[in-house]
Amino acid sequence: MASDVTKESGNPKYKSEFQISKQCTNRKISEIMTREVITIPVETSIDDTLELIGKHRFHNFPVVDKDNRLKGVIDQNIVMELLFHDRLPSSSHTHLFSDFLRKFQ
């Protein structure tokens, strides 16, 4: 994916089509990224994850193993689906959510 972004961003047509503002065209991600990354260990409960979502202003969190290696990303929408499973229409459930629920049936 990163190579796609790099390839496309070098294309002047790409920049004009998406009307990238002048203040963004020369900025690097390192200038705007979050430096204090909040990670969630893989063994964290849904309840504790919800608490982290409430405490911090992020919608996604990297999930890491005991050696601090990235294992995935948890999105607040998936956690909310878990909480409101019975109130959401089944068509709104993601495939990840459905796979998760199958493990407990």
C-alpha positions in Angstrom: 0.0 0.0 0.0 2.7 2.5 0.9 4.3 2.0 -2.6 0.9 2.8 -4.2 0.7 6.0 -2.2 4.2 7.0 -3.1 3.7 6.2 -6.8 0.4 8.1 -6.9 1.6 11.1 -5.0 4.3 11.7 -7.6 1.7 12.1 -10.2 0.7 15.8 -10.8 -2.7 14.7 -12.1 -3.4 12.8 -8.8 -2.7 16.0 -6.9 -5.0 18.1 -9.0 -7.8 15.6 -9.1 -7.9 15.4 -5.3 -7.1 19.1 -4.8 -4.5 18.7 -2.2 -4.0 22.0 -0.4 -0.6 23.7 -0.8 0.1 23.4 2.9 -0.2 19.6 2.6 1.8 18.9 -0.5 5.2 19.4 1.1 4.4 18.0 4.6 5.7 14.7 5.7 3.7 12.3 7.8 6.3 12.5 10.5 5.3 16.1 11.0 1.7 15.3 11.9 1.7 11.7 13.2 0.9 10.8 16.8 4.1 10.2 18.6 2.7 8.8 21.8 1.2 5.6 20.5 -1.2 3.8 22.8 -1.1 0.1 22.2 -3.3 -2.6 23.4 -1.9 -6.0 24.4 -3.6 -9.0 22.6 -5.0 -10.4 25.9 -6.8 -7.1 26.8 -10.5 -7.6 27.5 -13.2 -5.8 25.4 -14.2 -4.0 28.6 -10.7 -2.6 29.1 -10.5 -1.8 25.4 -13.7 0.3 25.7 -12.2 2.1 28.7 -9.1 3.0 26.6 -11.3 4.2 23.8 -13.1 6.5 26.2 -9.9 7.7 27.8 -8.0 8.6 24.6 -9.2 10.4 21.6 -8.3 7.6 19.1 -10.6 5.5 17.0 -8.0 2.8 16.2 -5.4 1.1 18.4 -2.4 -1.1 17.4 -2.6 -4.5 19.1 0.7 -5.9 20.2 2.0 -9.2 21.6 4.1 -9.6 24.8 7.2 -8.7 22.7 5.5 -5.5 21.6 5.2 -6.8 18.0 2.3 -5.5 16.0 -0.4 -8.2 15.6 -3.2 -6.1 14.3 -5.4 -3.1 14.8 -8.7 -2.8 16.7 -11.2 -0.2 15.6 -13.7 1.4 18.0 -16.5 0.5 15.5 -15.9 -3.2 16.0 -16.0 -2.8 19.8 -19.2 -0.9 19.5 -20.7 -3.6 17.3 -19.9 -6.1 20.0 -21.6 -4.0 22.6 -24.7 -3.3 20.5 -24.8 -6.7 18.7 -28.5 -7.3 19.5 -29.6 -3.8 18.4 -27.7 -3.6 15.1 -29.1 -5.1 11.9 -27.2 -8.1 10.8 -26.3 -6.5 7.5 -24.1 -3.9 9.4 -21.9 -6.6 10.9 -18.4 -6.8 9.5 -17.0 -10.2 8.4 -14.4 -9.9 11.3 -17.2 -9.4 13.8 -19.1 -12.4 12.4 -15.9 -14.5 12.6 -15.5 -13.4 16.2 -19.0 -14.4 17.2 -18.7 -17.8 15.6 -15.9 -18.6 18.1 -18.4 -18.3 21.0 -21.4 -20.2 19.5 
